Amino acid sequence: FRRCLGAKLFYTLATVGLLSLLPLNLPSAACLLISLLVAAGQPGTDPFLWFLRSRDRLDVEAGLVVAYRLILAAATLTAALLDADVVTLLLIWLVCNVLRMAAEMRLPAVREAVAIANDEPMGLNQIASTVSAAFPIGASLFLTALYPRVGILLLNTFGTDHEVSVFGTAFKLVNAAGFVSTSIVLSSFPRLVRAIESGDPGGVRQVVFRKMCLMTAVLIPLCAAGIYFAVPLSAACFPPNLSDVGRIISLLMPGLYLVCINMGIKFTLSAFGLDWYDFAAVLPGFVVFSLFTLMADGVAWPVRIALGWTCGEAAILILRLTFLRRRAGERMVISSALTELPVGRPSASLLTGSDRIGIPYGVIFGTIVLLTCAAARAQ
């Protein structure tokens, strides 16, 4: 646990150094420092919350995060109404993060992590090994987080201010629905890792299959509602200059399903230790996204980027599924063979056929086709 904290400190300092060297239009030094401290304390990278996830204490995590977000929203809203400057808003955010982590450390469910940390050897060699092990995971997460920003960068370069406003509003609304996949994936991740480590292919298939089917069952009505109701709702809720937001939302809905399924596949690759394959799968998605957007002449830029984003996500999904089926399948066969057989040879009876990882391919690709056709008809 202390090694993870040391690795997190290392990568935070490395980020500060990298940003200071890049020719970017950065804010003031104080604002940049506070922003980095805020980022280091966010729930997504909070080691205490990840410890709770590893212990299947998602109820405690959910209560902490919901309370934190409500307090943060109330505090920042009050400060904004009082015309506070950016530095003050960031300081409020930082204080909320610090208070949340202080509250976490006092919970009985987290004290075990503190006790483990006190008994761990702590040295440069241990931290260096953790930094090295975490690098491929961080690299793949960095590319995954960077991918949706490509559209905004292209739109800022080639589009108008109005097009940036339309697409930015639509994309933020659609992207907010990603909490569905995040909650499902994170809740199943500890069980998936335990099934892999125990060499239980049946358990792996069960966890992955349930995860994919649950996301599909939740997202089909959500995406269908977005496709058919986004246009009338945006016309009723937004001013006339943002009337096209609903149309862009309906175009983004197939991509939303792809993003959520991609999130599940990504964490499945991570559970198998295949983060470099995940990294390699995301890179072609950037190429497909950019080429489609730049080559779709005669189409409005927000529409180009919405379609290009979906095409890029489809390319990433295909590559991730390919790597998962080939590489993870081999690891499952070897692991289960070593666990269950006296001779360490893969057994064809343990894992065979296209469902050896437990992914419902027909359900996934059938849903993609149906959502795409529905979005096209809604236009």
TAHULIN-V659777 format. One line per field, one symbol per residue. ss: DSSP state (h for helix, s for strand, l for the rest). phi: phi as a letter, one per 40 degrees, with the letter a starting at -180 (. if undefined). burial: # if it has 24 or more other C-alpha atoms within 12 Angstrom, else .. Layout:
BEGIN
ss: ???
phi: ???
burial: ???
END
This chain:
BEGIN
ss: lhhhhhhhhhhhhhhhhhhhhlllllllhhhhhhhhhhhhllhhhlhhhhhhhhlllhhhhhhhhhhhhhhhhhhhhhhhhllllhhhhhhhhhhhhhhhhhhhhllhhhhhhhhhhhhllllhhhhhhhhhhhhhhhhhhhhhhhhlhhhhhhhhhhllhhhhhhhhhhhhhhhhhhhhhhhhhhhhhhhhhhhhhlllhhhhhhhhhhhhhhhhhhhhhhhhhhhhhhhhhhhhhllhhhllhhhhhhhhhhhhhhhhhhhhhhhhhhhlllhhhhhhhhhhhhhhhhhhhhhlllllhhhhhhhhhhhhhhhhhhhhhhhhhhhhhhhhhhhhhhhhllllllllllllllllllllhhhhhhhhhhhhhhhhhhl
phi: .ccccccccccccccccccccccbccccdcccccccccccbcdcbccccccccccfccccdcccccccccccccccccccccgccccccccccccccccccccccccdcbcdcccccccccbacccccccccccccccccccccccdccccccccccbcccccccccccccccccccccccccccccccdccccccccgbccccdccccccccccccccdccccccccbcccccccbbcdcbcccccccccccdcccccccdcccdccdcccgbccccdcccdcccccdccccccccgbdcccdcccccccccccccccccccccccccccccccccccbbcbcbdbcccabgcbccgccdcccccccccccccccccc
burial: #########.##...................############.###########.##.##..##..#...#..##..........#.##########.##.###...##..#.............#..##..#..#####.##..######.##...#...#########.###.##.##############.##..##################.###.##########..#.......#############################################.###.###.....######################################............##...#######..#..##..##.##..#.
END
